Amino acid sequence: MKDEFQTFLNALQFYTRIPLGKLVKYTPKRLENSIRYFPIIGIIVGGMTSVSVIFFDGLVGTLSAVIIGLLVGVLITGALHEDGLADCCDGFGGGWTKDRVLAIMKDSTIGVYGAIGLIFLFTLKVSFLWQLYTLSSHCVFIYSIVLTQVVSRSTTGLIMLFLDYARSDDSSKSSGVAKRLSFFNTIMLLGITGLTFGADHWFLIGPKMLWMLPILVVLMFLLGFYFKRRIGGYTGDCLGMAQQLSELVIYGTFVALWS
């Protein structure tokens, strides 16, 4: 139990900016297994984001509250997944060979493709969250955002389940977790996600939200096929891009169904 708790703390340390200091006892194996706690990270990010929107709505208005809520989410994660999307936009947009794509992704500077990708990303997020907030009650809004953050992280596990890591060196910050999912980690990932999804369904989300599942599977299949064709597998940046696109798809599905 103590080792499992440390695995969870390794997940918090790697996937968020929550200060933990000496509480975390890092080992490569714990970091590798920390992927199973993706959904818990989603619950934290989704909870803080949605509560922030509700709190600030009464102070600065809905639009500004949504922007602040997104900022809170970015601060919690350190823009880890947004950075991945920007790097992928630059890499796949500017590179023609596998080596060139990976080299561009590794570059810490942001290019035109990455900047445009982030502009469209946050514009759509603001639009979707603003509509979700106006279309639902506070309770449903919180559960919807939490569900989105959990499921969008869990679906990236499908890519890790079927693709190999594309880089041959250990230079990536994600190299410690960049392995195919084990059977136990897969069960844990799906189990926690299933519990969260079941809770959201119980609390008014409704069965029509099941429509997002086949859409997400198709999205992950297309992304996986593209990653395999372009670079022979996935990188940490690819997982970040997949998470962010999944998030947009879920938000968009909610808005389309509720409006």
VENTAQUI-V469214 format. One record per residue. RES is the residue in one small letter. OMEGA is omega in whole degrees, 0 to 359 (NA if undefined). Layout:
RES & OMEGA
RES & OMEGA
This chain:
m & 179
k & 179
d & 180
e & 177
f & 177
q & 175
t & 177
f & 178
l & 175
n & 177
a & 178
l & 182
q & 185
f & 188
y & 177
t & 175
r & 178
i & 183
p & 181
l & 176
g & 186
k & 177
l & 184
v & 174
k & 186
y & 165
t & 179
p & 181
k & 178
r & 178
l & 178
e & 182
n & 183
s & 179
i & 182
r & 182
y & 171
f & 182
p & 179
i & 176
i & 178
g & 178
i & 180
i & 182
v & 180
g & 180
g & 181
m & 180
t & 184
s & 179
v & 178
s & 179
v & 181
i & 182
f & 185
f & 179
d & 180
g & 182
l & 188
v & 181
g & 188
t & 184
l & 180
s & 179
a & 178
v & 179
i & 178
i & 178
g & 177
l & 178
l & 178
v & 178
g & 179
v & 180
l & 180
i & 184
t & 185
g & 181
a & 183
l & 184
h & 177
e & 176
d & 178
g & 178
l & 180
a & 179
d & 178
c & 177
c & 179
d & 184
g & 182
f & 179
g & 185
g & 182
g & 181
w & 178
t & 180
k & 183
d & 181
r & 178
v & 181
l & 179
a & 179
i & 179
m & 183
k & 180
d & 184
s & 180
t & 180
i & 180
g & 183
v & 182
y & 179
g & 180
a & 179
i & 178
g & 180
l & 178
i & 179
f & 180
l & 184
f & 175
t & 179
l & 179
k & 179
v & 180
s & 182
f & 182
l & 178
w & 179
q & 178
l & 183
y & 181
t & 183
l & 188
s & 173
s & 180
h & 181
c & 181
v & 179
f & 180
i & 181
y & 180
s & 181
i & 178
v & 179
l & 180
t & 182
q & 180
v & 185
v & 181
s & 176
r & 183
s & 182
t & 177
t & 177
g & 177
l & 178
i & 179
m & 181
l & 188
f & 181
l & 175
d & 177
y & 189
a & 182
r & 180
s & 180
d & 180
d & 185
s & 183
s & 177
k & 181
s & 185
s & 181
g & 180
v & 186
a & 176
k & 176
r & 182
l & 174
s & 180
f & 182
f & 179
n & 177
t & 179
i & 179
m & 182
l & 181
l & 181
g & 180
i & 178
t & 180
g & 178
l & 179
t & 180
f & 179
g & 178
a & 179
d & 179
h & 180
w & 182
f & 163
l & 180
i & 174
g & 183
p & 181
k & 178
m & 178
l & 179
w & 183
m & 184
l & 177
p & 177
i & 180
l & 178
v & 178
v & 179
l & 181
m & 177
f & 181
l & 178
l & 179
g & 178
f & 180
y & 179
f & 180
k & 182
r & 185
r & 186
i & 175
g & 181
g & 181
y & 171
t & 176
g & 177
d & 178
c & 178
l & 177
g & 178
m & 180
a & 179
q & 182
q & 178
l & 176
s & 179
e & 179
l & 181
v & 181
i & 177
y & 181
g & 178
t & 178
f & 182
v & 182
a & 182
l & 184
w & 180
s & NA
